[in-house]
Amino acid sequence: MYNSRIAGLGKYVPENVVTNDDLSKLMDTNDAWIQERTGIKERRHIKKGDGNSTARMGAKAAAIAIERAGLTNKDIDMIVFATLSPDYYFPGCGVQVQHIMEMDTVPALDVRNQCSGFIYALATADQFIKSGMYRNILVIGSENHSGGLDFTTRGRSVSVIFGDGAGAAVLTREEDSAKGVLSSHLHSEGAHALELSLKGPSTEQWVPEIIEKNPQEDIPYYPYMNGQFVFKNAVVRFSEVIMEGLAKNNLTPENIDMLIPHQANLRISQFVQKKFKLADDKVYNNIQRYGNTTAASIPIALTEAWEEGKIKEGDTVVLAAFGSGFTWASSIIKW
């Protein structure tokens, strides 16, 4: 059985920087309030007319990853695209990327696992490579959150958190079983699905039903988050799934060279770092600059950590995420 390794990484974020002070002009909030609760200082938002979309940002990040892998678009055997904010209800963004990048008629698979989406997508691609079915798979996480947020005081608890952007990785076949993606660990708990959700538009609440609703009582087309409940579950599941991955590979927290957590909230990352007694140079956070970019957050952070020389050959890299669903996941990688 083959192994898979990350051969190339890339990221793209919109040029438009939105600071906490910018948001304070739209809603009753301020820089200190946002930083204290989330650690976020600014984020990137698509500007109308700038040519960006979830699929197009994904394609921009993918082009960088493919070039860094020493490949061409024609070398890609499959696309796995993770997002909660697709350009269309259907079709998915994967086929859009196939068209934008003028690839062959390769399979395109979309993953809808929100904050855990990139790790789920990575695990899926890893298994296709391990089975021998494909050699080079493009894995993308991309989000356009700003197109669907409530930028009023009513929606501030959610809207201040999220940003737009994309990250991508090229997974390729690796003959050395001691290198690459060693294992992935995926979980879900649907009992809490509505604690972090966006109910509509959906086939259950389609346009006519939404129009009929009193906007002062129920707004199903904006995201809802039970923040404290999500936080409490996140810190538990993050720790569990990281330990699960380490144990599977006979590793301990002391063996972690770099932890890339999903950038949900800086306070969650700091809690996990403290629990595992990891030094600052063993954990990479960039939520301060980009906010929570959901499925894009891990590939963006992973790309930046690699670009900055913080990930080196032979390092043990741990990816971990928790989010809507609830879903949570980890991957253990030998670089």
N, C-alpha and C positions, 0 to 999 in steps of 0.2 A: 504494500500500500504506500502511495506517495504521501508527502507532506506538502503544506503550502506555506509560502513566505510572502511578506510584503516587499514587493520589488520597487514600488514607486508611490509617492505621496504628493498630494496637491491640495490647495485650498483657494477659495475665492470668497471675499466679502465685499459688499457694496461700498462705494466710496463715501456715501452719505453717513456722517457720524452724528448720532443723536445722544446728547448728554442728558444727565439728570436734570440740569437746569432747563434744558429745552422742554422736557416733559412737564416741568413745573409751570410752564406757561399754558399748558393744555388742561391740567388737572391739579387738584389740591394735593401737592406732594412737594418734596424738596430733596436736595442732594444728600443731606445727612440721614434722612429717614430711609432712603433707598439703600445707601451704603451700609447702614447699620444692620438692616434685615437681610440683605442679599450679597453685599460686597461689590455690587455693580456700580461702575462709574459712567460707562457709556455703552452704546451698542450701535450696530449698523442697520439701517433700514433702506430698503429699495425706495427709490424715488420714481413716481409715475413718469413714464416716458424714458427711463434710463436704459431700457432694453433688457432688463433683468426679469427673471421669473425663476421658479423653483427648478425647472428643468434646465434652463439656460445657465444658471449659476452652477448647477451640477456638472454641466458639460465643460464649463470653464475650468473648474477644479480638476475634472477628469483629464483634460488635455495636458495639464501640468504633470499629473501623476503618470500618465502613459509615456510622456517624453522622458521623465526621470527614470522610468523602468527600462529605457532603451528600446521601447517598442513603438509600433505604429497602430493607428486605429484598426487596421486590418488584422492585427494580431490578437485582438480581443475576441474571446470565444463566447462570452456571456456578460450580461449586465445585471447587477442586483442593486436596486435603487430604494433607499429608505427615506421616507418622509411622512409627516402628518399633514402637510400643506401642499398637496399636488395642485398643478395648474388647473386641472379639470377633475370633475367627479369621476369620469372615466374618459379616455384611457389613462393609464398611469404614466408617470414621468420616464420610466425606463425606455419605452418605445420612442418617446420624444428625443431622448439622448441618442438613441441608435440613429435616428433620422438627422439630427443636428450635426452629429459627428461623422455622418456618411459611412457608417460601418456596414459590414455585410449583414445578412439577415439572421443575426445571432439572436438567441433567446434573451428576453428582457423580463425580469421578475421584479415586482414591486413589493416592498415589505412595509407593513403598517403597524409598527411597534413603538412609535413615538420616541421617547427618550432612550429606549433600549434598542431602537431600530438599527443603528449601525452595527452593534455587536451581533444581533440576530442575523443581519445581512452578511456579516463577515463569517459567522458560523456556517451559514448556508453555502456560501462560496467555498469555504474550506472543505466542506464535505463533498462537493462536486469535484474538487481537485483531488482529494484523497481517494475517491472512487476511481479516478483515472478518466472520467468522462470529459473533463475540460482541462486545458493547460493554463490559460490566462483569463482571469475574471476581473472585471471592473466593478468595484463596490463604491457606491456613492451615498452620502448623507447630505441632504439639502433642505432648507426651510425658508419659506417666505411668511414669517409670522405677522409682519406689520400689516399685511393685507387683510387681516381678519381680527384685529384687536379693537377693544373699546377704549379710545383715548379720551375718556372723560373721568371725572372723579369716581364715578360708579365702578369703572373697570380697572382702577389703578393697581389693585393688589396683584393683578395678573399682567397688565400691560407694561409695567415698568421692568418686568423680568426678561421678556423675550426679545431676541434679535434675529436678523436674517443672515444667511451665509451658507456656504457649502464646503464639504471636504470629500476627498476621494482617495482610494487606495487601489493599487493593482496587485492582486494576489496571483502568484505564479507557482508552477510545480517545483518542488524542492526534493532532491533525492536523499538528502541527509535528514533522517528522522529525528535528529536531535535539534534541528533548527526549524524556525517558523512557528506556526500556530500549534502549540502543544495540545491545548484543549480549550473547549468553550462550554459554558454552563448557563442554561436558559431556564427561566421560571416565570410563572404567572399566577395571579390570584384575582380572578374576576369578581369576587365578592365585593371588591372596593372599586369597581370600574367607574362609577359615577362620581367618585371623590375628586377625580381629575379628568374632565371630559368636555366635549363639545357635542351637544345632542343633535344639532341640526344646522343647515338643512340636511335631511336624511329621508329615506323612504318612510320612516315612521313619523317624521315631522317635515313635510314637504312645504313648498312655498305658500300654498293657500292657508295651511294651518298656522304658519308663522305670521302671516299678515293679520290673521284674526286675533292673535294673542295681544294682551295688554302689555306694552313694552315696559310699564312700570312694575309689572309682577313677574314676568317670565321672559327671559331673553335667551332662547336656546341657540342662537347663532353666534354667541360669544362664548369663549372658554370659561369654564368654572373650575376653581381649585379650592379645596379645603386645605389651606396651607399648612396648618399645624399638624393635621392628621397625616398629610403626605410626608412632611419632614420627619415625624416620628417613625413612620414605616421605612423611609429611605435609609436612615442611619443604621437600622437593624439589618435590612436586606443587603445593603452595600457590604457590610462587614461579613455577613454569612456567605455571600457568593464569592467574595475574594478568598476567604478561607477555604471554601470548597475547591476552588481552582488550585490554590497552593497545595492543599492536601493531596489532590489528584496527582500532582507532579512531584510529590515528596519534597516540597519546598516550605519555607517558613517566611514570615514577614521580613526577616533579616535578609532574605535572598532577593527582595524586590529592588531593582535598580531604578525603575521609573513606574509610578502609578499615574495613569491618565484616567481620572474619573470624569463621568459625564458632568458637564458644567451646569448643574441645576441651581446650586446656591453655594456660595463660597463657605457658608457656615457648615454645610453638610461635608464638604471636602475637608475642612479643618477638623471636624469631629472625627472623621475616618483616619486622617493623618495622625491625630493624637492617639487614637485607639491602637493603631499599629506601630506607634512610636517611630514614625518615619521622619527623617530630616527634611528640611525645606527643599533641598535639591533632589529629593526622591519623589516629589509630587509636582505635577505641572497643572497650573490653573491659569486660565485666561478669561474667565467670566467677567473680570473687571473691565475688559475692553469690548467684549462682544455680547454680554448677556447670555441667556440660555438659548442656544440655537438647536436644541433638541437633537434630532438625528445627526445634525452636522457637528455637534459640539466635540465629540471624541475625535473624528478625523481632522477637524481644524486644529485642535490642541495637539494631537499626535504629529501632525505635519510641522507645527511650529517647534515642538520639542526637538524633533529630528533636525530641522533647519538650524536650530541654535546649538547643535552639537551635544545635546543633553541625552541623546540615545546613541549608543555605540554598538558595534558588532559584539555579540556575545552577551549583551545585557538581557536581563529578564524584565520584560515589560508586561504590566498588568493593566488591562482595560476593564472598567466596571461602570455599570449604569443602572438606574432605577427610574421608573416613570409610569405614565398612564397605563392602565390596564387592570390592576397593577402588573407591570412586567419588570423583571430585573435580570441581569446577565453579567458574565465576566468572560474574558479571554486571557489566557496565559501564553505569552509569545517569547520565544528565544530569538533575539535579533541576529 
